[in-house]
Amino acid sequence: MTTCHGVVNLPEVRKVAIFGGTHGNEMSGVTLVNLWINNGAEIQRSGLTIKPFITNPQAVEKCTRYIDTDLNRAFTQDNLSVPRSEELPYEVRRAQEINQMFGPKGSPEAYDVIFDLHNTTSNMGCTLILESSKDHFNLQMVNYIKRAVAPASCTVLLTEHPLLQYSTTRSVGKHPIGLEVGPQPQGVLRSNIFESMRAIVKHALDFIELFNGGMEFQPCTVDVYRVSEKMDYPRDTNGNITAMVHPNLQDCDWEPLNRGDPMFQTFDGRTIEYEGGHTVYPAFINEAAYYEKHQAFTLTRRESLTANGIKASEM
Protein backbone atom coordinates (compact mmCIF):
# COMPACT_ATOMS: atom_id res chain seq x y z
CA MET A 1 0.00 0.00 0.00
CA THR A 2 1.48 3.34 -1.05
CA THR A 3 0.38 6.92 -0.65
CA CYS A 4 0.63 9.82 -3.06
CA HIS A 5 -0.48 13.37 -2.25
CA GLY A 6 -2.34 12.10 0.84
CA VAL A 7 -4.29 9.48 -1.09
CA VAL A 8 -3.89 5.79 -0.25
CA ASN A 9 -3.56 3.43 -3.20
CA LEU A 10 -5.50 0.24 -2.54
CA PRO A 11 -5.91 -2.91 -4.63
CA GLU A 12 -8.96 -3.12 -6.84
CA VAL A 13 -11.89 -5.06 -5.43
CA ARG A 14 -12.70 -8.11 -7.53
CA LYS A 15 -14.52 -10.64 -5.34
CA VAL A 16 -17.61 -9.64 -3.36
CA ALA A 17 -19.93 -11.88 -1.36
CA ILE A 18 -23.38 -11.00 -0.05
CA PHE A 19 -24.38 -13.19 2.87
CA GLY A 20 -27.95 -13.77 3.97
CA GLY A 21 -29.32 -16.19 6.52
CA THR A 22 -26.44 -16.03 9.00
CA HIS A 23 -29.43 -15.97 11.33
CA GLY A 24 -32.12 -18.06 9.68
CA ASN A 25 -35.11 -16.03 10.92
CA GLU A 26 -33.90 -12.62 9.71
CA MET A 27 -35.99 -12.52 6.59
CA SER A 28 -34.83 -9.49 4.60
CA GLY A 29 -31.35 -10.87 3.98
CA VAL A 30 -32.64 -14.39 3.40
CA THR A 31 -35.19 -13.19 0.85
CA LEU A 32 -32.87 -10.79 -0.96
CA VAL A 33 -30.08 -13.33 -1.28
CA ASN A 34 -32.46 -15.99 -2.58
CA LEU A 35 -33.85 -13.42 -5.02
CA TRP A 36 -30.34 -12.59 -6.27
CA ILE A 37 -29.32 -16.27 -6.50
CA ASN A 38 -32.24 -16.77 -8.90
CA ASN A 39 -31.70 -13.50 -10.79
CA GLY A 40 -28.63 -11.44 -10.02
CA ALA A 41 -29.06 -8.80 -12.72
CA GLU A 42 -29.55 -5.92 -10.28
CA ILE A 43 -26.36 -6.69 -8.36
CA GLN A 44 -24.11 -7.23 -11.37
CA ARG A 45 -21.34 -4.64 -11.70
CA SER A 46 -18.60 -4.29 -14.29
CA GLY A 47 -15.43 -6.23 -13.46
CA LEU A 48 -16.84 -7.73 -10.26
CA THR A 49 -17.50 -11.30 -9.23
CA ILE A 50 -20.48 -11.05 -6.86
CA LYS A 51 -21.70 -14.14 -5.05
CA PRO A 52 -24.98 -14.06 -3.09
CA PHE A 53 -24.88 -16.86 -0.54
CA ILE A 54 -27.10 -18.39 2.15
CA THR A 55 -24.74 -19.00 5.06
CA ASN A 56 -26.91 -21.10 7.40
CA PRO A 57 -29.31 -23.09 5.21
CA GLN A 58 -30.52 -25.45 7.95
CA ALA A 59 -31.51 -22.50 10.17
CA VAL A 60 -33.18 -20.81 7.20
CA GLU A 61 -35.18 -23.97 6.47
CA LYS A 62 -36.40 -24.07 10.07
CA CYS A 63 -36.77 -20.26 10.29
CA THR A 64 -34.75 -20.20 13.49
CA ARG A 65 -31.73 -18.13 14.52
CA TYR A 66 -29.37 -21.11 14.53
CA ILE A 67 -29.28 -24.90 14.95
CA ASP A 68 -26.58 -25.53 17.58
CA THR A 69 -24.75 -22.25 18.15
CA ASP A 70 -24.64 -18.69 16.82
CA LEU A 71 -22.91 -18.78 13.42
CA ASN A 72 -22.09 -15.07 13.76
CA ARG A 73 -19.83 -15.87 16.74
CA ALA A 74 -18.36 -19.10 15.36
CA PHE A 75 -15.44 -17.80 13.29
CA THR A 76 -12.77 -18.07 15.96
CA GLN A 77 -9.33 -19.40 15.06
CA ASP A 78 -9.97 -22.38 17.34
CA ASN A 79 -13.17 -23.29 15.50
CA LEU A 80 -11.63 -22.79 12.08
CA SER A 81 -8.55 -24.88 12.84
CA VAL A 82 -10.09 -27.79 14.77
CA PRO A 83 -10.16 -31.03 12.74
CA ARG A 84 -13.44 -31.42 10.90
CA SER A 85 -15.84 -33.87 12.54
CA GLU A 86 -19.53 -34.63 12.27
CA GLU A 87 -19.60 -34.40 16.07
CA LEU A 88 -18.87 -30.66 15.95
CA PRO A 89 -21.82 -28.25 16.26
CA TYR A 90 -23.47 -27.65 12.91
CA GLU A 91 -22.51 -23.96 12.80
CA VAL A 92 -18.86 -24.74 13.55
CA ARG A 93 -18.79 -27.15 10.62
CA ARG A 94 -20.54 -24.54 8.50
CA ALA A 95 -17.99 -21.90 9.57
CA GLN A 96 -15.20 -24.16 8.37
CA GLU A 97 -16.95 -24.61 5.00
CA ILE A 98 -17.52 -20.87 4.60
CA ASN A 99 -13.93 -20.14 5.55
CA GLN A 100 -12.72 -22.49 2.81
CA MET A 101 -15.11 -21.04 0.23
CA PHE A 102 -14.58 -17.34 0.92
CA GLY A 103 -11.26 -17.24 2.78
CA PRO A 104 -9.21 -18.54 4.31
CA LYS A 105 -9.64 -15.79 6.87
CA GLY A 106 -6.64 -13.46 6.86
CA SER A 107 -5.22 -14.85 3.61
CA PRO A 108 -4.52 -13.08 0.29
CA GLU A 109 -7.06 -15.42 -1.33
CA ALA A 110 -9.96 -14.24 0.84
CA TYR A 111 -12.87 -12.38 -0.72
CA ASP A 112 -12.24 -8.66 -0.88
CA VAL A 113 -15.60 -7.55 0.54
CA ILE A 114 -18.24 -9.51 2.43
CA PHE A 115 -21.60 -7.91 3.17
CA ASP A 116 -23.56 -9.72 5.88
CA LEU A 117 -27.26 -8.87 5.94
CA HIS A 118 -29.16 -8.87 9.23
CA ASN A 119 -32.45 -7.75 10.74
CA THR A 120 -32.98 -6.55 14.28
CA THR A 121 -36.16 -6.33 16.31
CA SER A 122 -34.81 -3.07 17.75
CA ASN A 123 -35.72 0.36 16.41
CA MET A 124 -32.28 0.96 14.89
CA GLY A 125 -33.23 1.93 11.36
CA CYS A 126 -30.44 1.28 8.85
CA THR A 127 -27.14 0.55 10.57
CA LEU A 128 -23.83 -0.29 8.91
CA ILE A 129 -21.43 -2.25 11.11
CA LEU A 130 -17.66 -1.86 10.90
CA GLU A 131 -15.11 -3.99 12.71
CA SER A 132 -12.06 -1.72 12.33
CA SER A 133 -11.44 2.02 12.66
CA LYS A 134 -8.41 1.65 10.37
CA ASP A 135 -10.17 0.18 7.34
CA HIS A 136 -10.14 3.27 5.11
CA PHE A 137 -11.87 1.47 2.26
CA ASN A 138 -14.86 0.61 4.44
CA LEU A 139 -14.93 4.09 5.97
CA GLN A 140 -15.07 5.61 2.50
CA MET A 141 -17.77 3.14 1.48
CA VAL A 142 -20.05 3.92 4.44
CA ASN A 143 -19.50 7.65 3.84
CA TYR A 144 -20.62 7.15 0.24
CA ILE A 145 -23.68 5.17 1.35
CA LYS A 146 -24.66 7.74 3.97
CA ARG A 147 -24.52 10.48 1.36
CA ALA A 148 -26.43 8.39 -1.17
CA VAL A 149 -29.37 7.71 1.15
CA ALA A 150 -29.57 11.23 2.59
CA PRO A 151 -31.77 12.78 3.90
CA ALA A 152 -32.67 9.33 5.24
CA SER A 153 -30.50 8.21 8.13
CA CYS A 154 -27.90 5.45 8.07
CA THR A 155 -25.99 5.01 11.33
CA VAL A 156 -22.52 3.47 11.60
CA LEU A 157 -21.75 1.11 14.49
CA LEU A 158 -18.10 0.31 15.23
CA THR A 159 -17.66 -2.98 17.10
CA GLU A 160 -13.89 -2.59 17.55
CA HIS A 161 -13.23 -3.15 21.27
CA PRO A 162 -10.24 -4.68 23.09
CA LEU A 163 -12.44 -6.90 25.27
CA LEU A 164 -15.36 -7.69 22.97
CA GLN A 165 -14.44 -10.05 20.14
CA TYR A 166 -17.26 -11.11 17.84
CA SER A 167 -15.66 -13.58 15.35
CA THR A 168 -18.35 -12.78 12.80
CA THR A 169 -19.28 -14.58 9.61
CA ARG A 170 -18.17 -11.59 7.55
CA SER A 171 -14.75 -11.49 9.24
CA VAL A 172 -13.57 -14.03 6.65
CA GLY A 173 -13.38 -11.16 4.12
CA LYS A 174 -10.67 -8.51 3.85
CA HIS A 175 -13.24 -5.74 4.20
CA PRO A 176 -16.08 -7.08 6.37
CA ILE A 177 -19.21 -4.98 6.64
CA GLY A 178 -22.48 -5.80 8.36
CA LEU A 179 -25.89 -4.32 7.70
CA GLU A 180 -28.63 -4.31 10.34
CA VAL A 181 -32.07 -2.99 9.43
CA GLY A 182 -35.01 -2.80 11.80
CA PRO A 183 -37.35 -2.93 13.47
CA GLN A 184 -38.55 -6.20 12.01
CA PRO A 185 -39.88 -9.19 13.96
CA GLN A 186 -38.12 -12.52 13.59
CA GLY A 187 -39.58 -14.65 10.82
CA VAL A 188 -41.40 -11.66 9.29
CA LEU A 189 -40.88 -9.54 6.15
CA ARG A 190 -41.63 -5.82 6.16
CA SER A 191 -41.51 -4.14 2.77
CA ASN A 192 -39.97 -0.89 4.00
CA ILE A 193 -37.16 -2.75 5.81
CA PHE A 194 -36.61 -5.04 2.81
CA GLU A 195 -36.36 -2.12 0.37
CA SER A 196 -34.05 -0.14 2.65
CA MET A 197 -31.65 -3.08 2.81
CA ARG A 198 -31.86 -3.58 -0.94
CA ALA A 199 -31.04 0.08 -1.62
CA ILE A 200 -28.03 0.13 0.70
CA VAL A 201 -26.52 -2.95 -0.96
CA LYS A 202 -27.03 -1.28 -4.33
CA HIS A 203 -25.21 1.88 -3.20
CA ALA A 204 -22.36 -0.19 -1.77
CA LEU A 205 -21.88 -2.02 -5.06
CA ASP A 206 -22.03 1.30 -6.93
CA PHE A 207 -19.22 2.59 -4.71
CA ILE A 208 -17.05 -0.45 -5.46
CA GLU A 209 -17.64 -0.07 -9.19
CA LEU A 210 -16.67 3.62 -9.05
CA PHE A 211 -13.56 2.80 -7.01
CA ASN A 212 -12.47 0.10 -9.47
CA GLY A 213 -13.16 2.52 -12.32
CA GLY A 214 -10.54 4.94 -11.07
CA MET A 215 -12.57 7.44 -9.07
CA GLU A 216 -10.49 9.08 -6.35
CA PHE A 217 -12.30 9.51 -3.04
CA GLN A 218 -11.08 12.45 -0.99
CA PRO A 219 -10.35 12.26 2.76
CA CYS A 220 -13.54 12.35 4.80
CA THR A 221 -14.83 12.23 8.34
CA VAL A 222 -17.33 9.59 9.43
CA ASP A 223 -19.34 9.80 12.63
CA VAL A 224 -19.57 6.40 14.29
CA TYR A 225 -20.95 4.89 17.47
CA ARG A 226 -18.27 2.76 19.09
CA VAL A 227 -19.38 -0.15 21.30
CA SER A 228 -18.30 0.52 24.89
CA GLU A 229 -20.14 -2.11 26.93
CA LYS A 230 -23.15 -4.41 27.04
CA MET A 231 -25.89 -3.90 29.60
CA ASP A 232 -27.81 -6.84 31.06
CA TYR A 233 -31.26 -6.78 32.58
CA PRO A 234 -31.46 -6.63 36.38
CA ARG A 235 -31.69 -10.18 37.73
CA ASP A 236 -32.37 -11.97 41.00
CA THR A 237 -30.04 -14.48 42.63
CA ASN A 238 -31.51 -17.25 40.45
CA GLY A 239 -30.73 -15.34 37.26
CA ASN A 240 -34.33 -14.40 36.51
CA ILE A 241 -35.04 -10.99 34.98
CA THR A 242 -36.55 -8.57 37.53
CA ALA A 243 -37.07 -5.52 35.30
CA MET A 244 -37.91 -4.47 31.74
CA VAL A 245 -36.52 -1.78 29.49
CA HIS A 246 -38.11 1.46 30.71
CA PRO A 247 -40.84 2.84 28.41
CA ASN A 248 -38.87 6.10 28.09
CA LEU A 249 -35.94 4.13 26.67
CA GLN A 250 -37.82 1.58 24.55
CA ASP A 251 -37.46 2.28 20.79
CA CYS A 252 -34.97 5.10 21.47
CA ASP A 253 -31.94 3.51 19.84
CA TRP A 254 -29.14 6.02 19.10
CA GLU A 255 -30.69 8.67 21.36
CA PRO A 256 -28.54 10.04 24.23
CA LEU A 257 -28.80 8.36 27.62
CA ASN A 258 -27.59 10.63 30.41
CA ARG A 259 -26.91 10.03 34.07
CA GLY A 260 -30.25 9.96 35.89
CA ASP A 261 -32.32 9.00 32.85
CA PRO A 262 -34.75 6.07 33.26
CA MET A 263 -33.23 2.81 32.08
CA PHE A 264 -35.25 -0.09 33.51
CA GLN A 265 -38.66 -0.49 35.13
CA THR A 266 -39.15 -3.22 37.72
CA PHE A 267 -42.27 -5.35 37.71
CA ASP A 268 -43.61 -3.40 40.70
CA GLY A 269 -43.17 -0.09 38.83
CA ARG A 270 -39.89 1.18 40.29
CA THR A 271 -37.53 3.05 37.95
CA ILE A 272 -33.86 2.16 37.70
CA GLU A 273 -31.80 5.07 36.38
CA TYR A 274 -28.61 5.15 34.36
CA GLU A 275 -25.74 5.92 36.72
CA GLY A 276 -22.82 6.20 34.29
CA GLY A 277 -20.61 9.25 34.25
CA HIS A 278 -20.75 9.86 30.48
CA THR A 279 -23.53 10.31 27.95
CA VAL A 280 -23.97 7.10 25.97
CA TYR A 281 -26.07 6.05 23.01
CA PRO A 282 -27.89 2.70 23.40
CA ALA A 283 -28.41 0.35 20.46
CA PHE A 284 -30.06 -3.05 20.06
CA ILE A 285 -32.52 -1.98 22.76
CA ASN A 286 -34.60 -4.97 23.86
CA GLU A 287 -33.38 -7.06 20.91
CA ALA A 288 -35.31 -10.32 21.02
CA ALA A 289 -32.31 -12.48 20.08
CA TYR A 290 -30.17 -11.06 22.89
CA TYR A 291 -32.20 -12.29 25.85
CA GLU A 292 -30.23 -15.53 25.71
CA LYS A 293 -27.01 -13.49 25.62
CA HIS A 294 -28.03 -11.64 28.81
CA GLN A 295 -28.02 -8.34 26.96
CA ALA A 296 -30.70 -5.67 27.28
CA PHE A 297 -28.86 -3.26 24.99
CA THR A 298 -25.44 -2.17 23.85
CA LEU A 299 -23.96 1.11 25.07
CA THR A 300 -21.98 3.14 22.56
CA ARG A 301 -20.09 6.42 22.48
CA ARG A 302 -20.02 8.82 19.58
CA GLU A 303 -16.77 9.65 17.86
CA SER A 304 -15.53 10.86 14.49
CA LEU A 305 -13.09 8.89 12.38
CA THR A 306 -11.00 10.38 9.60
CA ALA A 307 -10.55 8.28 6.50
CA ASN A 308 -7.66 8.75 4.10
CA GLY A 309 -8.45 9.47 0.51
CA ILE A 310 -8.37 6.29 -1.55
CA LYS A 311 -7.78 5.34 -5.15
CA ALA A 312 -7.48 1.98 -6.86
CA SER A 313 -3.88 1.10 -7.59
CA GLU A 314 -2.99 0.46 -11.21
CA MET A 315 -2.51 -3.21 -12.07
N, C-alpha and C positions, 0 to 999 in steps of 0.2 A: 504494500500500500504506500503510495507516494502522494505528496501534496505539492500543489503549484498555485501560487497566488491565493493561498488560504482555502483552496478547494481540494478535498480528498478524492483521489482517483480510486474507484472501487471496481471490482470485476463485474462484468455484465451478469444479469440474472437470467438463467436459462431454464431452470427446473423449479416449478411451483406446484405445491400440493394444496388442496383445499379439503380439510378434514371435516366430516360431519359424523354425528353419532358416537363421539367419544363418551358421551352420556346418552344412553339409548332412548331416553324419554324427553330429550330436548329437541322439539320437532322441527324448528325452522331449519337448523343445519342438516338434519336428517333428510328433510324434504327437498331442500335446495340441492344437496349433493346427489341424491337420487335423480332429480330432474336433470342435472348437468351430466350425469353418467349416461342417461338416455339420449340427451341432446345438448352437447356442449358448445353450441354456436355462440351463445352470448358471452362465454368466458374465453373464447379463443382470442389470442393476441399474437401479433407478428413476432416470430422468432422465439416464442415461448412454448415449452412443453408444460401443459397444465393438467394435473391429474386430480380429479375429484374422487374422494375415497371415503368409504364408510369404515370407521376404525374399529367399532365394536358391534359387529353384526348380530351376535347372539343377544346382546342387550337391546338392540334395535328391534329384533324380532319379538322380544318379550315386552317391549316398551317399558323398560326399567333402567335405572341409572347404570347399573353394572350387574355382573353375574356373581363374581367372587370378591372383587376388590376394585377400588376406584382406578380406572385406567389412567386418569389424568394425574395420578400420583405414582404410577408404576414404573416410570422411566429412570430409575436409579441405576447407578453403575452395577450394584450388586445384582439387581434383577436382570439386567441386560447381559451379564457375564456368567450367570449361573448355568450349568449344563441343562439343556432342554430336557424336559420330562413331562409326561402326561399327568404326573402328580402335582405339578405346579398349578397355582390358581390360573383360571382361564385368562384373566387380564395380563398376568405376567407372561404367559406364553404368547399372547397377542402382542404385547410390547416388544418381545424379541422378534416377532415376525415383522412388525412395522419398522423396527430399527434396521433390519436387514433390507427392507424394501426402499426406505427413504433416507437411510443413513449410510454407514453407521454414524451414530451421534458423535460429533466432534471431528469427523473425518473430512478430507477434501471432496469425497464422493457424495456427501450428504446433499439433500435438496437445498437449493438456495433459500427459498421462502416456504414456510408452512403456515397457512391460515387455519386456525382451529375454531370452529363455529359452535357457539354455546348460547343457551337461553338461561335466564335467571327468573325466579319468581319475584325478585325484588324490583323496586321501582327505579332502576338504574338507567333507563333509556339505552342509548347506544354507547357502549364502552369498549375501547380498544385496550388490550392488555399487552404491556411490554415487560420483558424480563431483564433488560439491561439498560442502564442510563448511558452506556457508551456505544450503543449500536446506532451510529449516525444515519445509516440507511433507513432503519425503522423509524427513527425520529423524523426524518424528512418525509417518510411515507405517511405517518399519522398527521403531520402538519398539512400535507396535501389533502388528505381525506377530510380533515376538519374544515379546511377552506372550501372544499367541494360541496359539503353538505350544508354549509352556512346559508341562512341563519339558524337552521336546526342545530341542536347541540350534539357533540360527540366527545365524551370525556375520555381521558387517558389515565389508566391505572398502571402504576409501576410496581411490580411485585418484588423487585430487587431488595433483599433484606438479608443481613448476615446470619440470622437465626431461623429464617423461614425459607425452607427449600421445598419447591413444589414438584420437581421432576415430571414436568408436563409432557403430554403427548407431542406437542409442537416443538419441544426442546430438541428433538432429533434434527431439526433444520438449522441452517446457519443463521437465518433471520426468523426467529419464531414470533408469531403475533397471534394473540387471541382476540376473539370478538364475542362479547356478551351483549345480548339485547333482551330487554324486559320492560315491563313485567309480562310474563307468560307462564301460565300454569304448566306443570309437567304433563306430558302426554296430550297437549293441546296445541293447535295452530291458531295464531291470530294474524290476520292479513297485514295489519300495520307493522307488526314486529317482523314478519316474514319479508315484507318489501323493504324495510329499513336495512335488514341484514343483506339482502340482495344488492341494494344500491351501494353499500359500503364496500362489498367485495368487488363490484364493478369499478369503483373509484381506485381501489388499491391496484387492480390489474392495469388500469389506465396509467397510473403512476409508474409502474414497472416498465410498461411499454415506452413511455416518454423517456425514462432513464436510459433504457437500452438504446433508444434512438438518438442519444447524444445530448439531450437537454441537460443543462447545468442548473442545479438547484442551489440557490444562495443560502448562506448561513441563516438560521432561523432560531427562534425561541419557542419552546413547547411547554405549556403549563401541564403538569402531571400531578396526580395524587399518589404519593408513595405510601405503600403499606407500612404501618408502624407497629400495630399489634392486633390480635384477635380478641374479641370480648365474648365471654360465655354468659349464658343466662345464670342468674342466681340459683343456687341449688341447696337442698338440705343434705344432711349427713349421709343419706342413702343415694345421693346423686340425682334426685328428682328435681325437676324445674319448679321453682317457687314463685316465679314472676314472668310476665310477658313484656315484650317491647312496648314502651309507653305509647299511647295514642298520639302524643305530640311528636314522637320520633318516627312512628310507622310511616312508610312511603316517603321519607325525607332523605333519601340517599343523596349524597354530595352536598347537603346543606350543613352549615357550621354547627357544631355541638360545643358549647362553652361550659365552663365550670358552673355548676348549679342548675343546668338545664335538665329537665326530666329525661330519664333514660329507660327505666323499667317501671312497671306497675305490678305490685304483688296482687295475689288473688283476693286479698281483703281490702284492696284499694289504696294501699300505701305507695307513695312515689319514691323511687330510688334515683338520686341525681348523679350526674356525671361529676366526678371529683378530680379529674385531671387538671394539670396546671397549664395546659396549652389548648388552644382551639384545635379541634380535629374535625374530620369530615367522614362520617360513616358511609360504608357501602355494603352491599349484600345484606341489607337490613331484613332480618326475619326470613332469610333464604330457606326454603323448605328442605333442600338437600343438605343443609349444614347442621340440622339438629343432631344428626348422628356424629358430627364432628365436634360437638359441644361448642358451637359458634353462633352467637346471636347476630353479630355483624363484625365487619372489619373496620378498624380505625385507620385513617390515612391522614397525611399532612400534605399540604399544597407546597409545591416548589416549581421553579422554572428551570428547564434544561436547555442548554445551548447546543445546537447541532451544527457541525461543520457543513460547509457547502460540499456537495458531492457531484461527481461526474463519472460516467462509465469510462473505464480505462480502455484504450485502443488495443485490440487483439493483435 
